Amino acid sequence: MPPSSRMPPSRRTVLAGAALLPLAVPLLGAGPARAQADRLLRRPIPSSGETLPVLGIGTSRRYEVEPTPEKVAPLREAVQRFVALGGSVIDTAPSYGTAEDVLGLILQDGLREKVFLCSKVGTPGREGGAAEIARSFKRLNTATIDLIAVHNLIDPTANLATLRDLKAQGKIRYLGVTVWRDGQFADLEALMRRETLDFIQVNYAMDDRLAAERILPLAAERGMAVMVNVPFGRDRLLKAVQGRELPAWAAEFDCASWPQFFLKYVLAHDAVTCPIPGMAKAAYVEDNLGAARGRMPDAAQRTRMEALVDAL
């Protein structure tokens, strides 16, 4: 996925306008009610049956900071809060500037074993791809990476061969491929039909629904987990609703903010395993993870959501 723009002021406005946020959860008393409220929904990886929390963190741009204590501190706080609330999936890539280095620093001191760590390979050729992967292991300061995907379908034949070797050696656990724009879907579909993949990563949002026509059904048919990048439409959706009140009927599927509204729409598709919005602040983590709890919109509600956004 390409570098996305930094979180705009509209996100802060959207959060400020929410009447209720999952921040209220810790106010519950101890016991079964609180445990139920805190629990994140999980979905299986079809190729193994292992389950993952249904919301992860993407690190493009937002984690591309100078790896100094001052710059890393708020990102560390966000990741710590994410893990404390039950999250585990974090996605990065060597092309995201310093993001791998920063994440390697953050995951020290006991966090690494609590995270489902994902990276990518985007260099063509067996030798070049292998060298890039080796640098990722070093930058992330880890002996194993849970998932490495071929970034933007770059030389999938060579890179998937390398990833299969690494998987056989136990250095990675899963492999896959990624795209970030609709124009790549034909090539992605062809690859999905001829290759055995654990994961795909694809762009899908309420204002970018083409993946639901062929890619998501094919992933379900072929037994591939689906990570979703840019679920806010590269912040188009958050900007579109700036200053607008969340519709009262969003409460019918336990939605308390606009970010949750957009994430729950994506998660309501059965083929989706885990959207990975950028989350660089603990407040964003707390709000977004509200989408991973409670009811999801049904087909009629999703149609209503689409109509609302299409009319903006």
SEMARZA-525785 format. One record per residue: residue in three letters; y negated, x negated, z negated of N, C-alpha, C in turn. Coordinates in steps of 0.001 Angstrom, whole numbers, padded with zeros to 6 digits, always signed. Atoms other than C-alpha are relative to their C-alpha. Layout:
BEGIN
ALAYXZYXZYXZ...
This chain:
BEGIN
MET+001185-000843+000000+000000+000000+000000-001231-000877+000000PRO+001180+000840-000087-003492-001318+000731-000776+000030-001284PRO+000855-000073+001176-006005-002208-001947-000808+001280+000021SER+000765-001240+000085-007624+000988-003139-001309-000275-000724SER+001297+000202+000620-011165+001417-004330+000110+000094-001503ARG-000006-000058+001458-011955+000902-007977-000303+001427-000457MET+000145-001354+000500-011963+003996-010165-001462+000413-000006PRO+001413-000388-000120-015197+005847-009329-000454+000763-001225PRO+000514-000775+001120-017482+007534-011826+000559+001413-000030SER-000504-001368-000038-015997+010849-010665+001216+000185-000887ARG-001159-000123+000875-012806+010120-012581-000451+000225-001436ARG+000501-000193+001356-014785+009803-015797-000571+001401-000164THR+000562-001346+000059-016585+013044-014983+001096+001044-000074VAL-001117-000941-000002-013328+014826-014247+000661+000059-001365LEU-000619+000028+001321-011852+013688-017543-000896+000666-001036ALA+000911-000563+000988-014944+014634-019486-000052+001510+000079GLY+000078-001437-000171-014816+018137-018057+001239+000754-000401ALA-001243-000673+000365-011256+018848-019144-000131+000595-001396ALA+000083-000644+001308-011030+021321-021992+001042-000525-000965LEU-001096+000503+000825-007713+019979-023275+000618-001185+000705LEU-000675+001164-000551-006031+016643-022770+001225-000294-000847PRO-001145+000353+000808-002702+015205-023870-000364-000855-001192LEU+000429+000694+001198-004744+013222-026379+000211+000857-001238ALA-000200-000879+001142-004248+016273-028557+001399-000095-000557VAL-001390+000049+000436-000527+015590-028800+000179-000692-001337PRO-000205+000652+001273-000767+013049-031647-000468+000795-001200LEU+000440-000814+001124-002475+015703-033752+001098+000900-000526LEU-001101-000823+000464+000819+017565-033998+000648-000639-001212GLY-000717+000528+001148+002749+017237-037217+001285-000685+000417ALA-001260+000683-000285+005869+015110-037415+001111+001019+000127GLY-001149-000871-000114+009194+016630-036464+000321+000377+001419PRO-000458-000354-001344+010894+018335-033486-001112+000435+000943ALA+001059-000485-000885+007718+019991-032147-000761-001164+000617ARG+000726+001146-000539+005902+016685-031813+000889-000795+000942ALA-000903+000763-000864+008954+014925-030363+000119+000650+001363GLN-000102-000710-001268+009254+017627-027718-001281-000147+000815ALA+001276+000107-000699+005543+017448-026874-000199-001393+000583ASP+000195+001376-000437+005648+013664-026541+000955-000420+001104ARG-001053+000447-000907+008755+013502-024366-000455+000099+001457LEU+000306-000002-001427+008181+012526-020728+001220+000452+000788LEU-001087-000386-000889+010242+014137-018007+000560-001242+000677ARG-000664+001123-000647+012756+011802-016379+000780+000523+001207ARG-000787-000344-001179+014467+011813-012986+000914-001159+000357PRO-000973+001057-000289+017481+009887-011715-000317-000781+001278ILE-000067+000795-001225+017655+007058-009211+001325+000377+000657PRO-001243-000523-000571+020209+008578-006813+001110-001035+000171SER-001039+000992-000272+022011+005317-006043+000732-000469-001244SER-000644+000486+001230+022822+004614-009703+000161+001050-001083GLY-000002-000976+001082+022119+007668-011858-000898-000383-001153GLU+000958+000406+001027+019757+005640-014050-001231+000893+000098THR+001184-000863-000030+016805+007808-015066-001262-000784-000329LEU+001302+000604+000231+013129+006895-015063-000994+001075-000416PRO+001109-000922+000225+010039+008547-016546-000684+000290+001332VAL+000455-000443-001317+008395+010494-013745-001421-000434+000365LEU+001335+000491-000346+005052+008672-013806-000085-001483-000323GLY+000134+001440+000197+004291+004977-013379-001428-000461+000204ILE+001306+000622-000205+001369+002578-013041+000035-000817+001286GLY+000216+000864-001151+000173+001080-009763-001095-001002-000325THR+000926+001055+000406-001716-002220-010022-000923-000491+001104SER+000880+000437-001081-003505-002521-006670-001465+000111-000419ARG+001436+000103+000271-007145-003578-007136-000329+000044-001496ARG+000413-000167+001389-007424-002388-010719+000470-001132-000903TYR-000517+001119+000794-005340-005289-012035-000297-001344+000659GLU+000379+001230-000689-006845-007863-009666-001244-000587-000657VAL+001114+000560+000760-009029-009470-012308+000304-001459-000332GLU-000196+001376+000438-009549-012995-013525+000923+000002-001212PRO-000978-000053+001098-006597-013749-015833-000497-000687-001267THR+000550+000506+001254-008736-014429-018898+000217+001046-001087PRO-000208-000980+001083-008301-012816-022334-000963+001182+000060GLU+001002-001073-000030-011533-010834-021938+000283+001009+001103LYS-000254-000883-001130-010651-009420-018501+001328+000736-000139VAL-001339-000579+000107-007005-008775-019336+000098+001013-001140ALA-000120-000812+001218-007628-007066-022702+000077+001506+000262PRO-000107-001455-000202-008357-003490-021454+001237+000397+000790LEU-001219-000286-000755-005455-003683-019012+001215-000096-000906ARG-001087+000109+000968-003153-004872-021778+000071+001248-000882GLU+000050-001215+000821-004305-001935-023897+000579+001193+000757ALA-000515-001107-000805-003542+000471-021041+001522-000064+000108VAL-001453+000147-000136-000027-000927-020533+000692+000234-001340GLN-000589-000223+001319+000693-000965-024254+000039+001486-000334ARG+000043-001440+000268-000393+002667-024534+001012+000727+000871PHE-000959-000570-000943+001680+003555-021468+001425-000120-000533VAL-001351+000221+000522+004830+002036-022970+000202+000766-001303ALA-000108-000712+001273+004129+003521-026409+000233+001491+000206LEU-000157-001428-000280+003966+007003-024845+001263+000307+000806GLY-001272-000227-000679+007302+006518-023068+000052-000401+001448GLY-000013+000445-001384+006272+005118-019689+000743-001304+000170SER-000682+001275-000235+008143+002264-018058-000256-000587+001386VAL+000086+000502-001371+007582+001980-014272-001378-000598+000275ILE+001244+000656-000397+004925-000554-013211+000241-000686+001333ASP-000156+000496-001366+004456-001456-009555-001118-000977+000343THR+000980+000990-000409+002732-004550-008188+000437-000619+001318ALA-000346+000677-001248+002805-006892-005191-000717-001340+000047PRO+000674+001290-000121+001985-010500-004339-001308+000080+000772SER+001241-000151-000771-000724-009247-001976-001122+000635-000804TYR+001032-000613+000837-002615-007614-004861-000763-001065-000793GLY+000813+001014+000657-004647-010725-005646+000681-000603-001211THR-000518+000583+001240-004105-011802-009257+000864+000974-000799ALA-000677-001048+000781-002247-008611-010270+001329-000476-000599GLU-001269+000483+000547+001139-010315-010646-000230-000957-001173ASP+000310+000925+001099-000374-013100-012783-000440+000765-001246VAL+000506-000795+001120-002203-010574-014952+001128+000781-000654LEU-001111-000760+000554+000880-008431-015352+000966-000920-000746GLY-000852+000957+000704+002913-011512-016283-000524-000317-001385LEU+000599+000233+001316+000471-012169-019120+000182+001212-000912ILE-000070-001225+000804+000510-008559-020287+001412+000252-000526LEU-001374-000348+000359+004288-008269-020360+000662-000990-000946GLN-000528+000890+001032+004743-011167-022747+000034+000727-001341ASP-000016-000527+001371+005367-010548-026440+000759+001316-000111GLY-000912-001118+000218+008189-008040-026079-000143+001193+000908LEU+000170-001160-000870+006879-005665-023401+000912-000038+001226ARG-000755+000093-001256+008926-006982-020470+001269+000842-000028GLU-001269-000723+000033+012226-005481-021610-000174+001513-000069LYS+000264-001434+000065+010565-002066-021962-000535+000561+001318VAL+000638-000386-001258+009246-001981-018389+000986-000081+001157PHE-000716+000021-001277+010897-001079-015072-000956-000639+000994LEU+000967+000813-000719+009162-003812-013103+000296-000023+001501CYS-000157-000093-001455+008599-003448-009350-001004-000914+000689SER+000899+000768-000843+007155-005833-006786+000440+000145+001452LYS-000225-000163-001435+007263-006353-003033+000094-001363+000673VAL+000011+001184-000839+007813-008885-000283-000647+000382+001330GLY+000745-000356-001200+005414-008930+002656-000211-001158+000955THR+000077+001145-000903+005999-012227+004442+001187+000041+000948PRO-001131-000051-000934+008108-012309+007630+000882-001245-000074GLY-000934+001121-000061+011194-014513+008019+000740-000210-001309ARG-000794+000206+001208+013977-015394+005625-000641-001038-000919GLU+000552+001068+000825+012339-018613+004446-001322+000411-000639GLY+001290-000407+000529+008834-017226+004081+000117+001109-001035GLY-000191-001085+000953+009984-014049+002372+000593-000482-001306ALA-000639+000530+001210+012220-015947-000058-000997-000791-000835ALA+001001+000780+000725+009351-018280-000960-000991+000919-000716GLU+000925-000945+000627+007040-015341-001640+000641+000660-001212ILE-000711-000620+001122+009640-013685-003854+000102-000975-001169ALA-000090+001004+001063+010125-016926-005794-001322-000118-000750ARG+001316+000051+000656+006378-017022-006469-000212+001225-000878SER+000151-001212+000821+006517-013423-007731+000730-000145-001330PHE-000726+000219+001256+009181-014323-010286-000796-000903-000931LYS+000771+000933+000820+007012-017214-011469-001255+000658-000545ARG+001238-000639+000438+003794-015192-011610+000261+001073-001051LEU-000327-001077+000933+005456-012314-013415+000703-000521-001257ASN-000594+000644+001167+007081-014758-015833+001271+000728-000454THR-001222-000741+000302+010473-013050-015606+001160-000569+000794ALA-001207+000466-000687+014037-013931-014670+000593+001083+000890THR-000504-001118-000804+014761-010476-013212-001148+000956+000324ILE+000938-001043-000400+012746-007869-011335+000833+001224+000347ASP-000836-001189-000172+014051-004316-011356+000070+000455+001450LEU+000048-000461-001389+012930-003410-007834-000920-000894+000804ILE+000875+000626-000985+011608-005401-004900+000158+000764+001305ALA-000002-000765-001243+010643-003498-001767-000676-000801+001109VAL+000626+000612-001163+009753-004667+001729-001336+000700+000229HIS+001346-000554-000026+005993-004166+001864-000404+000375+001424ASN+000517-000478-001290+004698-002050+004769+000938-000297+001170LEU-001023+000183-001037+007958-002494+006707-000124-001348+000716ILE+000173+001322-000614+007182-006185+007342+001346-000709+000115ASP-001263+000684-000298+010236-007819+008984+001133+000516-000888PRO-001008-000557+000900+012697-005458+007270+001383-000610+000169THR-001331+000567-000187+015773-007056+008835+000171-001264-000835ALA-000100+001246+000758+015112-010504+007367-000194+000236-001495ASN+000305-000167+001417+013614-009320+004096+001043+000829-000738LEU-001068-000753+000660+016286-006729+003340+001242-000871-000193ALA-001130+000914+000167+018923-009411+003911-000214-000890-001227THR+000319+000816+001175+017178-011616+001341+000134+000819-001279LEU-000070-000848+001194+016886-008732-001098+001440+000355-000356ARG-001404-000287+000285+020566-007888-000754+000679-001202-000653ASP-000534+001199+000641+021426-011481-001608-000440-000081-001457LEU+000518+000037+001365+019197-011328-004686+000643+001068-000881LYS-000653-001072+000753+020745-008030-005733+001428-000401-000360ALA-001368+000451+000266+024248-009501-005425+000032-001065-001093GLN+000087+001054+001017+023111-012407-007626-000475+000539-001352GLY+000491-000586+001236+021757-010017-010267-001448-000323-000313LYS+001400+000335+000243+018167-011234-009865-000917+001199+000191ILE+000674-001289-000092+016984-007797-008746+001056+001085-000148ARG-000942-001089+000232+018557-004431-009495-000016+001020+001135TYR+000147-000979-001069+017239-002283-006648-000854-000591+001119LEU+000813+000426-001140+015730-002727-003188-000489+001220+000765GLY+000549-001122-000763+013629-000596-000889-001034-000461+000996VAL+001068+000278-000950+010737-000382+001559-001199+000866-000347THR+001212-000767+000264+007139+000838+001421-000809+000211+001268VAL+001041-000242-000996+004510+002385+003679-001200+000571-000744TRP+001183-000544+000659+000970+003576+002982-000809+000945+000886ARG+000753-000906-000876-000124+005661+005982+000961+000793+000882ASP-000836-000911-000783+001199+008523+008079+000504-000629+001293GLY-000391+000610-001258+001303+006405+011239+001249-000860-000083GLN-001210+000806+000186+004201+004427+009767+001259+000848-000165PHE-001129-000859+000354+006432+007455+009225+001146-000048+001015ALA-001075+000039-001000+008346+007248+012514+000880-001229-000204ASP-000775+001218+000249+009369+003649+011824+000747+000093-001323LEU-000663-000164+001286+010141+004498+008210+001229+000897+000133GLU-001124-000921-000172+012345+007419+009217+001167-000681+000697ALA-001066+000699-000712+014292+005277+011673+000709-000990-000918LEU-000589+000974+000927+014819+002598+009013+000845+000699-001060MET-000749-000745+001021+015923+005150+006421+001344+000493+000536ARG-001239-000508-000592+018561+006458+008833+001026-001105+000244ARG-000962+001058-000321+020073+003056+009605+000312-000939-001164GLU-000197+000913+001122+019766+001243+006258+000362+000767-001270THR-000277-000535+001331+021078+001862+002749-001046-000559-000950LEU+001112+000403+000851+018082+001769+000418+000083+000733-001335ASP+000077-000659+001308+017661+002487-003293-001291+000797-000137PHE+001330-000600+000148+013952+003342-003023-000760-000030+001317ILE+001109+000122-000940+011210+004166-000599-001270+000252-000792GLN+001315-000302+000563+007511+004183-001449-000866+000513+001139VAL+000684-000683-001086+005283+006506+000543-001277+000659-000509ASN+001226-000723+000328+001809+008046+000592+000256+001506+000062TYR-000182-001454+000062+001843+011704-000466-000973+000531-001041ALA+000985-000596+000900-000932+013793-002011-000291+001418+000474MET+000260-001391-000341-002217+017348-002003-000797+000134+001291ASP+000750-000043-001257-004550+016515+000884+000625-000923+001057ASP-000716+000891-000925-001995+014261+002645+001489+000347-000108ARG-001305-000604+000270+001186+016336+002878+001062-000264+001070LEU-000924+000190-001116+002872+015033+006037+001368-000524-000452ALA-001276+000557+000459+005550+013137+004100+000992+001083-000384ALA-000896-001076+000423+006953+016463+002889+000750+000630+001164GLU-000650-000638-001146+007898+017496+006427+001332-000640+000350ARG-001222+000675-000420+010514+014841+007208+000443-001107-000962ILE-000355+001176+000793+010356+011793+004930+000631+000384-001334LEU-000545-000368+001310+010914+013437+001546+001354+000706+000126PRO-001343-000581-000167+013781+015679+002767+001048-001031+000407LEU-000945+001027-000416+015404+012656+004430+000387-000891-001177ALA-000307+000789+001190+015133+010667+001194+001017+000711-000875ALA-000968-000770+000783+016940+013450-000632+001372-000005+000665GLU-001256-000008-000748+019592+013616+002091+000718-001339-000085ARG-000579+001343-000027+020127+009844+002084+000180-000601-001393GLY-000186+000492+001362+020110+009475-001718-000922-001146-000357MET+000981+001047+000271+016923+007395-001983-001051+000511-000968ALA+001086-000337+000914+014499+007464-004893-001333-000146+000722VAL+001313-000009-000672+010864+008101-003934-001098-000312-001002MET+001240+000291+000708+007851+006376-005416-001158+000443+000889VAL+001134-000519-000763+004534+007905-004358-001249-000795-000348ASN+001275+000677+000216+001436+005787-003907-001155+000933+000372VAL+001254-000752-000196-002151+007108-003758+000154+001516-000192PRO-000155-001442+000211-001299+010525-005302-001316+000746-000170PHE+001322-000617+000032-005048+011160-005699-000693-000104+001355GLY+000592+000121-001328-005565+010590-001970-001072-001070+000067ARG+000988+001084+000079-007332+007266-002594-001319+000500-000594ASP+001115-000558+000768-009642+009159-004984-000782+001089+000725ARG+000678-001105-000706-010661+011720-002337+000068+001281-000814LEU-000179-001257+000719-009260+014530-004465-000876+000054-001249LEU+000832+000014+001208-011022+013468-007662-001477+000186+000350LYS+001388-000163-000417-014312+013214-005812-000277+001438+000440ALA+000193-001352-000522-013800+016631-004204-000188+001028-001105VAL+000094-000986+001083-013485+018401-007564-001020-000399-001064GLN+001001+000431+000975-016243+016516-009368-000964+001143-000303GLY+000903-001059+000423-018260+019022-011365+000589+001393+000058ARG-000656-001311-000082-015793+021856-010732+000898+000228-001210GLU-000823-000360+001147-014000+023673-013517+001449+000177+000438LEU-001424-000177-000268-010211+023516-013609+000335+001487-000053PRO-000312-001434+000037-008833+026971-012697+000853+000363-001205ALA-000729-000427+001197-007526+028922-015671+001497+000107+000255TRP-001420-000176-000286-004209+029541-013887+000777-001308-000003ALA-000708+001281+000111-003421+025797-014095+000794-000073-001301ALA-000733-000013+001272-002319+026504-017668+001399+000582+000156GLU-001331-000583-000223+000644+028413-016209+001064-001070+000196PHE-000956+001102-000109+002256+025034-015489-000452-001189-000866ASP+000315+000980+001041+000940+023195-018545-000904-001122+000503CYS+000925+000968-000586-001914+021490-016716-001344+000118-000709ALA+001221-000034+000791-005015+020516-018686-001148-000802+000593SER+001087+000768-000607-007088+018357-016302+000245-000090+001497TRP-000163+000162-001452-007732+017751-012611+000985-001112+000364PRO-001015+001004-000338-005761+014467-012552+001426+000526-000184GLN-001321-000593+000199-002772+016326-014013+000312+001013+001100PHE-000159-000995-001060-003297+019076-011428+000544-000657+001263PHE-000429+000679-001224-002918+016626-008538+001356-000685-000166LEU-001283+000671+000238-000033+014717-010119+001143+001001-000109LYS-001058-001002+000117+001923+017844-011002+000364+000588+001365TYR-000321-000460-001353+001637+018986-007398+001000-000944+000661VAL-000904+000988-000585+003301+015765-006232+001366+000047-000685LEU-001254+000000+000757+005909+015875-008988+000808+001272+000205ALA-000722-001249-000204+006804+019467-008163+000944-000064+001184HIS-000955+000173-001098+008565+018222-005027+001257-000666-000562ASP-001242+000472+000614+012197+017716-006034+000408-001398+000439ALA-000408+001314-000496+012595+014576-003913-000799-001139-000625VAL+000864+001035+000564+009809+012711-005727+000569-000479-001328THR-000487+000601+001234+010987+010324-008411-001143-000397-000917CYS+001019+000583+000864+007787+008698-009623-001282-000332+000760PRO+001307+000436-000505+004124+008695-008511-000501-001189-000817ILE+000495+001197+000684+002294+005460-009389-001525-000112+000160PRO+001456+000120-000081-001450+006108-009787-000487-001251-000711GLY+000608+001114+000705-003698+003247-010793-000499+000460-001363MET+000436-000350+001358-004317+003281-014542-000444-001280-000695ALA+000539+001226+000568-006603+000575-015877-000603+000194-001384LYS+000543-000286+001327-007709+002282-019093+000982+000880-000768ALA-000903-000783+000831-005781+003759-022003-000292+001494+000119ALA+000351-001416-000125-007686+007044-021610+000608+000607+001257TYR-000608-000493-001225-006441+007383-018030+001506+000145-000171VAL-001433-000077+000288-002890+006658-019183+000318+001276-000768GLU-000260-001159+000840-003075+009351-021833-000155+001299+000781ASP+000210-001208-000792-004456+011934-019422+001091+000154+001059ASN-000972-000098-001083-002153+011137-016497+001386+000349-000502LEU-001344-000268+000501+000975+011178-018629+000178+001455-000421GLY-000128-001434+000236+000192+014801-019448+000681+000707+001159ALA-000665-000585-001165+001443+015519-015924+001507-000178-000060ALA-001441+000276+000118+004864+014153-016929+000647+000804-001107ARG-000531-000863+001061+005313+016808-019601-000107+001464+000436GLY+000111-001438-000189+005950+020534-019542+000446+000490+001365ARG-000422-000672-001229+006350+022900-016604-000686-000583+001228MET+000567+000364-001293+005799+022049-012955-000302+001275+000789PRO+000307-001191-000802+004230+024470-010455+001166+000382+000902ASP-001039-000467-000907+006660+026626-008514-000562+000087+001419ALA+000407-000013-001409+006498+027214-004755-001274+000813+000218ALA+001189-000838-000172+003957+030030-005001-001237-000669-000594GLN+001122+000683+000630+001759+028056-007357-000446-001207+000827ARG+000357+001141-000847+001903+025003-005090-000796+000471+001224THR+000746-000558-001129+000748+027154-002178-001422+000344-000418ARG+001323-000322+000520-002140+028368-004297-000837-001265-000215MET+000676+001286+000202-003012+024762-005204-000483-000569+001333GLU+000364+000498-001324-003009+023770-001543-001197+000773+000547ALA+001093-000828-000507-005282+026674-000651-001323-000367-000688LEU+001205+000387+000745-007739+025662-003368-000578-001295+000567VAL+000481+001301-000485-007948+022065-002144-000437+000084+001460ASP+000362-000114-001410-008011+023003+001545-001355+000666+000185ALA+001277-000721-000113-011039+025194+000873-001194-000821-000507LEU+001093+000810+000534-013072+022422-000782-000850-000592+001134
